[in-house]
Amino acid sequence: MARLQFSLEQIRSFLAVAQREHVTRAAESVHLSQGAVTQQLRLFERAVDLKLIDRVGRRVRLTSEGRAVAEACGAAMRALQGIDDAARAARGLEVGSLHVGASQTSAAYYLPGPLASFTAAHPRVHLSVVIGNTPEICRQVATGLLDCGLVEGAFSQAGLLDLAIAEDEVVLVAHPGHPLAGADHLARGQLAAHRYLARHEGSGTESLAREILGDAYEAVAKLDLGDLDVVRAATLGGLGFAALPRIAVAEELTAGRLVQLAVPPRRRWIRAIRRREAGPVLEGFWLQVAGRAGDAT
């Protein structure tokens, strides 16, 4: 694209004169001296190589070429105003996009609250949510594929900001009719004699299950089901015992459809993560997340 030979200030001065047909009044409207506006007009005419105005006494009138150029200049100024309006809207979080990643537990139980508050305040921001395990979400946030994420437990991705937003607990559960149900104490060797319903490899919950089961984790017969809801349904159906977030089975435990096994649970934090640099949309969402974290502590 060829470099323009005229400036925005020249266009502004020319439009002011075209609208008022008077140099002095035009100068007052753009807060310049009469001499400065006259100079801008001369430079603009020279740049476009056209005679744009005729002087008639104290007033000026547009030539036919001047009217055509004035129309184009008006359209250009409206386009520039549109750029400014778009920037103002983005600063005010009126428009924009936000790409969030979350682990299954985080997406189901900890993400809806801040998302609902954010979308209520900024309904025109486009949102997308990606579900994955903690390592995947961390990698995508670090590389910029995602703006931020909610993950379970510890993570090893360096260079990310993190915020603890809620404390979570992983418990062993089973159907009330399961052979392990009702025992006051369970040794890990007893667990190894029964089928374990496993989440997918890389799941934050599954990482804690390894800690809870210890050596029995490798010895136990596993049924790999992957999805949290599928594991919960299989446990309710009596297919085996499972390690699940307490928040995911709270209703079932209260109703007696599942029982917690006599094995010490493990606690962990649900954390929000992001890169250090952030635009206004992400900053606005981060404030919602931080507010929820404050409510939870």
N, C-alpha and C positions, 0 to 999 in steps of 0.2 A: 504494500500500500504506500502510495506517494506521501511524503511528508507535507502537511498542510502549511501554507505560507501565511496564514492569519491566526490570530489568537482568540481565545474565548472572550477576552476583554474587548476586543474589536467588535465581535459579534454583539456583545451586550450593549455597547455604546451605539452601534448602528441601529439595533432594534429600538432602543430608547428614543432615538431621533425619529425613526420611522413611525413610531406610535404617536409621538407628540407633534411632529413636524415643527419642532422648535429646539434649537441647540441648547439655549439656556435652561429651559425646563427639563430637557433630557439630561443635562449635566447635573441638575439638582436631584433627579430621580436615582442616578447611579452614584451620587456622592463624589463627583469629580468636578474639576474646574471646567469652564467653557472651553478654554484653550486645550485641555487634555482630551476632551471629547472630540473637538475638531481634528486634533492630531490622530486620534484613533480612526476617525472616518477616512482621513486621507490614506492612512496605512492600509485600511481594509479595501478601499477602492483600488489601490495599487496592487494589492495581493490578488484580487480577483480580476484585475485588468478590465474593469467596467466603471462607467459613470453611474453612480447609484442615486445621487440627489441633485436637484437644481435649487439654487437659492432664488427666492422671490421676496425681495425686501428683507424683513427680519425673519421670515419663515423659510422653511425648506420643504420641498416636495420630492417624492420618490419618482424617479424615472421608471419607465416600463421594466427595464432591467432590474431596477431597484426593488420594484414590487415582487418580482419573481424571486430575487435573492432574499428578500425579507420573509417571504413565506417559507423558504427552505430553512432560514435561520430560526424562525419560530418553531419549526418541527424539531430542529436540532436541540434547541433549548428545552423543549418539552421532554425529549429523550434523556437529556442530561438530568433533568429533574426526576425522571423515573429512576435513574441510577441512584440518586440521592435518597429517594423514597425507599428503594429496596434496601439500601444500607441502613437507613433509620429503622425500617421494619425488622431487619435481622438483629440490630442492636437491641430492639425492644422485644425480641423473641416472638414477633408476630408471624414470621415465616422461617423456614429452615428445615433441617432434617437431623434426626438422632438415630444412630445405629447402636443398639444395646445387645450384649451377649449375656447369657445366664445359664448356670447349671440347672438341672431339672428341679431340684428342691428350691433353689432361689427363684426360678421363673414361676413356680406354682404358688409359693407362699410369701416371698419377700419382695418381689418385683412389682406386683400389681398395685400396691399402695402408692409408692412414689410415682409410678406411671400415671395412675388415675389423677393424682394431685397436679402433676405437670401438664397433662393434656387438658384438664379443666381450665387451667390458667392460660394455656397457649394452644388452643385448638387447631391452629393452622400449621403447626410444626408436624412434619411427616415423621412417623416412627416406624422402625423395624426392629424385630427381636429375633436373635439367633440362639437356639438352644444347643448346648454342647457340654462336654465335661470341663472341669476346671483348667487343665493344661491347655486345651484347645482355645478356650475363651481368653486365657492370659496371652497366648501367642497372637491371637487376632487383635487384641487391644494394643499390644506392644508394636505390632507392625502397621497399625492404623486402619486395618480392615473394619474394626469396630471402634466406636467412640469411647465406650466404657463397658464394664461388665459387673455382674454379681456372681461371686464364686463361693465355694464351700471350703472351709478349713485353710490350711497352709498352702502357699504357692511359692514357686522358686523363680519366677520371672523378675529379673532385675530392672530397675529404672522406672517402675510404676508407682504411682501414688495409691495408697489403699486406705480404706476407712471401715472400721468394724461397725456393722449396722445392727446385728442381732446375735445373740448366743443361741446355739442350736445343740441338740443332744441326739445321738444315735443309740438306739436300744435294740436288743434282740427280742423278737416277738414270734409268737406261734399261735395256732388255733387252740382254743381251750381243751380240745380233745387230744392234742398232741402228747406223746409220751413224756416230753420234757416239761410240759406245763404243770404247775403246782409244786415243783421241787423247791425246797428252801435254799438249796445251794447246788450249783452245777459245776463240776470240774470240766476243764476243756476236753479231756478225753471222752467224757460222756457226749459232748456235742459232736465229736467226730463220728459217732455211730449213727448219726441221722443226716438226712438230706438237707443241704443248705441251698437256699434260693438266692442266687447271686445277681448283682447289678453288673453293668458293663465295666470292663477294665478301664481305669482312668477316672472313674466316678469318685468324687470326694467321699461319698458314703462308703463305697467299697474299700477305700483306703483305710477308713476307721474300722471297718469290719475285720480287716487283717489284724489290727491291733487288738480288737476285742477277742477274736478267736485264737490268736497266737499260733502255736504249732499246729493246732487243729485245722487251721484254714487250708493248709496243703493236704491234710489227710482226709478231710470231709468230702463226701460225695456231693457234687454241685450240680444244680440245674441252672444254667445260665439263661436268664430271662431279659436282662438289660434294662428295660424301662421300669421306672419306679412304680407306676400304676399297675403294671403287669405283675411285678413281684408282690405287691400288696394283695392283689386279687388271688394270686396263687397261695399266699399265706392264709388268707381267709378261707380258701378251699381246702386247707389241710395238707397241701403238697409238701410242706417242709417248714423250717424256721428261717427267719430272715433278719438282717440288720437294716433298720429303716429309721429315718428321722422321726423323732417323737411327734413333731408337728403334723407329719403325714398320716399318723395312725392314732392321733389323740381321740377322735370320735369313736373309733373301733375299740380302743382300750377302755374308754369310759362306759361304753355300752356292753362290754364283756365279749365282743365278737373276736377280739384278740387278747392275749395276755402277755405281759412282759416277763421274759425269762430271768431267772436269778443269776444273772451275770452282770458285773458292773458296766454301766454304759460309758460312753466317751462324749465329752463335750467339745464343741468347736465353735468358731465364729463364722458367720456369713459376712463376707467383705465385699465392698464396692471397690473397683479398681479403674484406673484411667492413666493416660500419659500426663506429664506435667503441663504441656501446652494444651490450651483448650479455648474454643470459641465461645460466644455468648450462649448458644443453645445448650452446649454441654455444661457450662457453668451454672445455668439455670436449673438443669436437671440435678446436678451435683448438690445444689442447695436443698432440693427436695429430699434427696437421699440422706444428706447430713441431718436434716430436720427429723426424719424418721429415726435415725440413729440416736439422736438426742432424746427422743421419746422413749426409746427402748432401754436406755441406760438408767 
